[in-house]
Amino acid sequence: TLASGANAATAGFSGTMTGSAPFYLLYPYSDGCTVADGKLKFSLPQVQTVPKAGTFGQGASPAVAVMNDDSSPAQFKNLCGVLEINLCGSGIMVDSIAVSDIAGAPLWGDCEVALDGTQGTDEQKMTVTGGSSTVILKLDKKISLKTSSATLFEVVVPAGSFSKGFSVKIFDSTNGQIGIFSSMNTAAVIHRSKISPMN
């Protein structure tokens, strides 16, 4: 449970730890998280619901840490990166945005992080299986685009190289498609803990 430090770089948590060190931590909390076969296992959601543009969906951006004892600090390392999409328009009300990897790699589904000594470090890697190559950013309230300035949308995707880039579809509140475009650069790289503008 978050005890202090909401919306800050450093936070305090309270709770009960069982078992023996090392302790593996996943944030945010996930009901389906398990440790088995030397791997930390959990799921990424297909739909990232956000209260407003420019924010992350709850549970969409997992981070992992390791504690060598029950009193050492936990330094979390993100497993995903962010694809930044800037949109302009006139009279367009955006309800949701679908981002797809053109080459077909899964952007959500069952995830595994090997407990091989790299977890909780900059070298840790996550594999994703199942799911599909399309992740959806869903807005709590639809947003009207402007012609005078771009509206920023941030979609969390697994870190890695995507050989054919991404395609984006924009939908209104009736689920009608009102726009589609693809990245101009054939290849795209999403870095862990970084925001990558869609080009």
C-alpha positions as CSV (number, residue, x, y, z in Angstrom):
1,T,0.0,0.0,0.0
2,L,1.3,3.4,-0.9
3,A,2.0,5.2,2.4
4,S,3.7,8.4,1.2
5,G,5.1,10.1,-1.8
6,A,2.2,10.1,-4.2
7,N,3.2,11.7,-7.6
8,A,6.8,11.9,-6.4
9,A,10.1,10.3,-7.5
10,T,10.4,8.6,-4.1
11,A,7.6,6.8,-2.2
12,G,7.0,4.8,0.9
13,F,5.0,1.6,1.0
14,S,3.5,-0.4,3.9
15,G,2.6,-4.0,4.1
16,T,3.7,-7.5,5.2
17,M,6.6,-9.4,3.5
18,T,6.7,-13.2,3.7
19,G,9.4,-15.7,2.7
20,S,13.1,-15.1,2.4
21,A,15.2,-12.7,0.4
22,P,15.7,-11.8,-2.3
23,F,12.3,-10.2,-2.7
24,Y,10.9,-9.3,-6.2
25,L,8.6,-6.4,-6.5
26,L,6.2,-5.5,-9.3
27,Y,4.5,-2.1,-9.4
28,P,1.7,-1.4,-9.7
29,Y,0.0,-4.3,-7.9
30,S,-1.3,-7.0,-10.1
31,D,-3.6,-9.8,-8.9
32,G,-2.2,-12.3,-11.5
33,C,1.4,-11.7,-10.7
34,T,3.3,-15.0,-9.9
35,V,6.9,-16.2,-9.6
36,A,7.5,-19.6,-11.2
37,D,10.2,-21.3,-13.2
38,G,12.7,-18.6,-12.4
39,K,10.5,-15.9,-13.9
40,L,8.2,-13.1,-12.7
41,K,4.9,-13.4,-14.6
42,F,2.1,-10.9,-15.0
43,S,-0.1,-9.4,-17.7
44,L,-0.3,-6.2,-19.7
45,P,-3.8,-4.9,-20.5
46,Q,-5.0,-4.3,-24.1
47,V,-7.0,-1.2,-23.1
48,Q,-5.2,1.7,-21.4
49,T,-7.9,3.9,-20.0
50,V,-6.8,7.4,-19.2
51,P,-8.6,10.4,-17.5
52,K,-7.2,12.9,-20.0
53,A,-4.7,13.2,-22.8
54,G,-1.1,13.0,-21.9
55,T,-1.5,10.6,-19.0
56,F,-0.8,6.8,-18.6
57,G,-3.4,4.1,-18.2
58,Q,-3.6,2.4,-14.8
59,G,-1.5,-0.8,-14.8
60,A,-0.2,-0.1,-18.3
61,S,3.4,0.8,-17.3
62,P,4.9,-1.9,-15.0
63,A,8.1,-1.6,-13.1
64,V,10.3,-4.2,-11.3
65,A,12.6,-4.0,-8.3
66,V,14.6,-6.3,-6.2
67,M,15.2,-6.1,-2.4
68,N,18.1,-8.1,-0.9
69,D,16.6,-7.9,2.5
70,D,13.4,-6.6,4.1
71,S,14.8,-3.1,4.9
72,S,16.8,-2.2,1.8
73,P,15.3,0.4,-0.6
74,A,13.6,-0.8,-3.8
75,Q,14.7,0.9,-7.0
76,F,12.1,0.3,-9.6
77,K,13.0,0.1,-13.3
78,N,10.3,0.5,-16.0
79,L,9.8,-2.3,-18.4
80,C,8.1,-0.3,-21.1
81,G,8.5,2.9,-23.0
82,V,6.0,5.5,-24.3
83,L,4.9,6.2,-27.9
84,E,4.0,9.9,-28.1
85,I,1.3,10.9,-30.7
86,N,0.5,14.5,-31.4
87,L,-2.8,15.2,-33.2
88,C,-4.4,18.3,-34.7
89,G,-7.8,18.7,-36.2
90,S,-11.0,20.7,-36.6
91,G,-14.3,19.4,-35.3
92,I,-12.8,16.0,-34.4
93,M,-13.8,14.4,-31.1
94,V,-11.4,11.6,-30.1
95,D,-12.7,8.8,-28.0
96,S,-10.0,6.2,-28.5
97,I,-6.8,5.5,-30.4
98,A,-5.6,2.1,-31.6
99,V,-1.8,1.6,-32.0
100,S,-0.6,-1.5,-33.9
101,D,2.8,-2.9,-34.6
102,I,2.8,-3.4,-38.4
103,A,5.1,-6.5,-38.2
104,G,2.6,-8.2,-35.8
105,A,4.6,-8.3,-32.5
106,P,2.3,-8.4,-29.4
107,L,1.9,-5.1,-27.6
108,W,0.0,-6.6,-24.7
109,G,-0.6,-10.1,-23.2
110,D,1.2,-12.4,-20.9
111,C,4.6,-11.1,-19.7
112,E,7.7,-12.6,-18.2
113,V,10.8,-11.2,-16.7
114,A,13.7,-13.6,-16.1
115,L,15.0,-13.6,-12.5
116,D,18.6,-13.9,-13.7
117,G,20.3,-11.1,-11.9
118,T,19.3,-8.4,-14.4
119,Q,15.9,-7.8,-13.0
120,G,15.5,-4.4,-11.4
121,T,18.5,-3.1,-13.5
122,D,18.8,-1.3,-16.8
123,E,19.6,-4.6,-18.5
124,Q,16.4,-6.3,-17.6
125,K,14.2,-7.5,-20.4
126,M,10.5,-8.5,-20.7
127,T,9.0,-10.9,-23.1
128,V,5.4,-10.7,-24.2
129,T,3.3,-13.6,-25.6
130,G,-0.3,-14.0,-26.5
131,G,-2.4,-10.9,-26.7
132,S,-2.2,-9.1,-30.0
133,S,-0.3,-6.5,-31.9
134,T,-2.9,-3.8,-31.2
135,V,-3.2,-1.8,-28.0
136,I,-6.0,0.7,-27.3
137,L,-5.8,4.1,-25.6
138,K,-9.3,4.8,-24.3
139,L,-10.3,8.3,-23.0
140,D,-12.6,8.7,-20.0
141,K,-14.0,11.7,-21.8
142,K,-13.7,12.4,-25.5
143,I,-11.4,15.2,-26.5
144,S,-11.9,17.8,-29.2
145,L,-8.8,18.3,-31.3
146,K,-7.6,21.8,-32.1
147,T,-6.1,23.3,-35.3
148,S,-4.0,25.8,-33.4
149,S,-2.1,23.4,-31.3
150,A,-1.4,19.7,-31.1
151,T,-3.0,17.4,-28.4
152,L,-0.5,15.0,-27.0
153,F,-1.5,11.3,-26.4
154,E,0.9,8.8,-24.7
155,V,0.6,5.1,-25.4
156,V,2.6,2.6,-23.3
157,V,4.2,-0.1,-25.4
158,P,6.9,-2.8,-24.6
159,A,10.5,-1.6,-25.1
160,G,12.2,-3.0,-28.2
161,S,12.8,-2.7,-31.9
162,F,9.8,-2.7,-34.3
163,S,11.0,-3.4,-37.8
164,K,8.1,-2.0,-39.7
165,G,7.0,0.7,-37.3
166,F,3.5,1.5,-36.1
167,S,0.1,2.3,-37.5
168,V,-2.5,4.5,-35.7
169,K,-6.3,4.5,-36.0
170,I,-8.4,7.2,-34.4
171,F,-12.0,6.6,-33.4
172,D,-14.9,8.8,-32.3
173,S,-17.5,8.0,-29.6
174,T,-19.6,5.8,-32.0
175,N,-16.5,3.7,-32.7
176,G,-16.4,5.2,-36.1
177,Q,-12.9,5.5,-37.6
178,I,-12.0,9.1,-38.3
179,G,-8.3,8.8,-39.1
180,I,-5.4,6.4,-39.9
181,F,-1.7,6.9,-40.4
182,S,1.5,5.0,-40.2
183,S,5.0,6.0,-39.0
184,M,7.1,7.6,-41.7
185,N,10.2,5.8,-40.5
186,T,10.0,2.1,-41.4
187,A,11.7,0.9,-38.2
188,A,10.9,2.2,-34.7
189,V,12.7,1.7,-31.4
190,I,11.0,2.1,-28.1
191,H,13.4,2.6,-25.2
192,R,12.6,1.6,-21.7
193,S,11.6,4.6,-19.5
194,K,11.7,7.1,-22.4
195,I,9.2,8.9,-24.5
196,S,9.6,8.3,-28.3
197,P,7.7,10.6,-30.6
198,M,6.0,8.9,-33.5
199,N,7.7,10.0,-36.7
